[in-house]
Amino acid sequence: MNRRVRAASIHDVPEETGLELALEGKIVALFKVDDEFIAMDGICPHAGGPLGKGTVTNGIVTCPWHGWQFDLKTGQHCLTPQICQTRYEVEVDQEEIFVIFPGS
């Protein structure tokens, strides 16, 4: 069964960067792009950098540690197609943002 976890208020998520959250034992990066909220694995696979603290330009997040870039719509690394960050479903209810974690 999936788990619906409150992540933040819609007012908590900055426009040109993300928000780093600890949810369900995971580090989750939450972003707002074109009025859509996007949640993904917040740990950069390169060296463990905080993707939620990266900068966002044209729907691409850049890890602040070493510059690895990921497409927020797909989770895909911008240069290496074999690398893809896990994305999580997001629901907005009133002004609250919920991240949906798949159940086992």
Legacy VTK file of the C-alpha trace (Angstrom):
# vtk DataFile Version 3.0
C-alpha trace
ASCII
DATASET POLYDATA
POINTS 104 float
0.000 0.000 0.000
1.309 3.451 -0.921
2.105 5.956 1.826
1.008 9.595 1.502
3.336 11.816 3.539
2.956 15.545 4.108
6.088 17.234 2.790
5.539 20.998 2.953
3.232 23.908 2.318
3.128 25.262 -1.229
4.602 28.476 0.212
7.688 26.656 1.520
9.107 25.704 -1.897
11.353 28.354 -3.490
11.224 29.027 -7.235
14.822 28.728 -8.469
16.090 26.137 -6.043
14.570 23.251 -4.164
13.779 22.126 -0.687
15.616 19.277 1.011
13.443 17.064 3.203
13.828 13.888 5.246
10.729 11.767 4.621
10.178 8.070 5.270
13.876 7.552 5.960
14.880 9.106 2.621
16.317 12.449 1.571
13.830 13.957 -0.875
14.328 17.052 -3.030
11.133 18.999 -3.681
10.955 21.529 -6.519
8.426 23.865 -8.127
8.659 24.104 -11.918
6.011 25.873 -14.006
3.484 25.678 -11.143
4.085 21.918 -10.780
5.661 20.333 -7.718
8.241 17.619 -8.348
9.814 15.265 -5.804
12.873 13.143 -6.455
15.665 11.330 -4.666
17.602 14.174 -3.074
21.027 12.505 -3.046
23.160 13.062 -6.149
24.577 9.690 -7.272
27.959 11.231 -8.089
29.183 12.048 -4.577
26.099 12.344 -2.392
25.510 16.042 -2.985
22.234 17.698 -1.896
20.095 18.074 -5.032
17.443 19.928 -3.013
19.970 22.722 -2.511
20.851 22.934 -6.193
19.852 25.650 -8.618
17.060 25.178 -11.149
17.183 26.610 -14.671
14.681 25.685 -17.389
13.579 22.565 -15.520
17.129 21.298 -14.909
18.566 21.008 -11.391
22.323 21.386 -10.968
23.932 19.702 -7.974
25.752 22.351 -5.927
28.741 20.111 -5.223
30.033 19.070 -8.660
27.551 20.329 -11.232
25.791 17.114 -12.206
22.492 18.015 -13.887
19.135 16.251 -13.933
15.918 16.916 -15.835
13.270 17.415 -13.180
10.426 16.163 -15.392
12.080 12.780 -15.983
14.835 12.423 -13.383
17.236 11.716 -16.259
20.888 12.782 -15.993
21.519 15.348 -18.729
24.637 13.668 -20.183
24.436 9.996 -19.233
21.181 8.246 -20.156
21.918 5.273 -17.880
21.641 7.506 -14.794
18.150 8.420 -13.628
17.064 9.745 -10.244
14.003 8.173 -8.645
10.987 10.468 -8.810
8.023 10.326 -6.469
4.405 11.132 -7.174
3.234 14.417 -5.638
-0.270 15.489 -4.642
-1.371 18.981 -3.647
-4.352 19.238 -1.317
-5.415 22.795 -0.527
-2.022 24.401 0.192
-0.301 21.240 1.432
2.110 19.109 -0.602
2.180 15.341 -0.135
4.751 12.899 -1.480
3.516 9.406 -2.339
5.899 6.571 -1.518
5.266 3.222 -3.185
4.357 0.422 -0.797
5.801 -3.038 -0.706
LINES 1 105
104 0 1 2 3 4 5 6 7 8 9 10 11 12 13 14 15 16 17 18 19 20 21 22 23 24 25 26 27 28 29 30 31 32 33 34 35 36 37 38 39 40 41 42 43 44 45 46 47 48 49 50 51 52 53 54 55 56 57 58 59 60 61 62 63 64 65 66 67 68 69 70 71 72 73 74 75 76 77 78 79 80 81 82 83 84 85 86 87 88 89 90 91 92 93 94 95 96 97 98 99 100 101 102 103
